[in-house]
Amino acid sequence: MKRTILLILACLWGCSAMSDHSAQVKQPADAVPFPQELQMVPVTPVKVLRIPLGQTFKITLPSNPTTGYSWQLATEPDSAIVTTEGREYRPETPVRSGSGGHEVWTFKACGKGRTAVTLQYVRPWEKGQSPANTNRFEFIVLGSE
């Protein structure tokens, strides 16, 4: 738990020491350095991530499928820049009835450029309802060195 909190804080505060690419490419002030797996807390603003070309990366979001909610793509990234490779659910351990976990979305940076994705926490059968949560990520894929 302590490790998760530290990772979240490091990502949210920019921790520019994690990326050697930041010195070579001018990035927006709100850009977050590239981590292998990014764990996000609900209700956070748009996240801007710098990703090396060819890198597979993951975004982890809190989830509890026992409530009927799951993360769905509201907008997909430009597939020439970033592709969606899949998602999986990881329950908290020990697994208890009604307990939550995390949804892990995997993406791959396949072309240089900038694109975005929006994930919404919804009950898929409730059409026309506002999402319980929304997270938007902007990806800046860096070219090879």
Buried (B, 14 or more C-beta within 10 A) or exposed (E): EEEEEEBBEBBBEBBBEBBEBBEEEEBEEEBBBBBEEBBBBEEBEEBBBBBBBEBEBBBBBBBBEEEEBBBBEBEEBBEEBBBBEEBEBEBEEEEEEEEBBBBBBBBBBBBEBBBBBBBBBBBEEEEEEEBEBBBBBBBBBBEEE
